[in-house]
Amino acid sequence: MIRRNGEYHTELRTAMRGGDGTVKIEHLWDEKRELQDLNRMFGRLTLEPGTSIGFHEHEEEAEVFFVISGSGEVNDNGFLSNVSAGDSILTGFGTSHSVRCTGTEPLVLLAVITKQKA
């Protein structure tokens, strides 16, 4: 199955997880109809400068971010790190994180959330 750029279901989330600004989420594949049971999200997130996803925990799932472009700061379970294109972030199963776009260009992330096996 092929889905072309621009054909994705787009969602705008203001104050995502208590963060600042509005995060654009392009759902590459629908979690209920197209993804396997253990995959909750596969999407491209765009954070404009100053926009953030607030600090939150993933209890029974893991989240991977791959930085496509831009730069930002990640709070990885209490440790602050700068990230840029080509970096990846893994969090989940009882750990917490937040992400902020700190650059002058949008921070674009590939996000994959996988549920814990039963």
N, C-alpha and C positions, 0 to 999 in steps of 0.2 A: 504494500500500500504506500502510495506517495501523497504527501500533502505539500502543496507549494507555499512558499513564503507569501504572507498576506492572506492565507486561507484559515488561519488559526482563530479559534475563539479567544477574544480579548476581553480581559477583565481589568478594571481599575479599582485598586483598593487604597482608600484614604486611611492614613494612620494605621497601616498594617502592623499588627501585633503591638500597637501602642507607639509606633514610630512616627516620623515626621514626613509630611508630603504625601504624594500618591504614587504607588508602585504599579507599573503596567505589567500585567501577567498575560503572556500569550501561551495558552494551553496547546502544546504541540499535538497531544493525543488525549482523548477523553478518558478520564480515570474509570468510569463505569462501563463504557461500551467498548473501548479499544485496548486498554492496558490489562495486563495480568492482575490477578487478585492482590498480589503483594505490592503493587506499585500504585501509590496514591497521587503522585504528580510527576509530570515530565513537561517542563515549561521553560520559556525564556522570560526572565524578569528584567525590567529596565527601571533603574533608579536614577532620576535626574539629580544634578548637583544639590547636595543638602538633604536629599531624601534618605530615609532609613526604614529598615524593618526592625521593630523593637525587640528587646531582649526577651527570649521565650525558650521554653524547654520542649524537647521531643522525648516522650517517655517510652513509647513502644514502637518507635520508627527511627530511621536514620535519614538524614538529609545531606545530599552532596551538592555543592555549588561548584561550577567551573566558570572562572572569569573569562568571558569572551573578549570584552574590551572595557576600558576605563580603569579607574582606581578607586579604592575604598579602604575602609577600616572595619575589621571584624573583631567583635568581642567573642572569643572562643572560650566559653566557660570561665570567664574572668580574666583571660589573657588577651590584651589588645595587640593586633597585628595589622600591618598594611598589606593590601593585596592588589595585584594588577593582572593584566592579561596573561593567561597561561597558568595561573595559580588555581588550586582547588582547595575546598574546605569540606571537611566531614564532621558532622555532629549528630548526636542522637543517643537513644537508649539511656536516658537520664541525664544528658548534658544539655547546656543551654548556649544560645548564641544570639548575636545581633549583627546587622550589616548596615553600613552607612557609605553613601557615595561622597567621597572627599575631594574628588577632582573637579575640573572645569567641564569635563565631558560626561555624558551618562555612563553609569556603571551597568554593564549588561552581563547577566549571569544565566547559565543553564542550570536549572534546578531539578533535582530528582529526589523524590521522597519515597522510601520503601518501608512498608510495614514489617514489623517483626513477625516471624513465623509463629503460628499457633502452637 
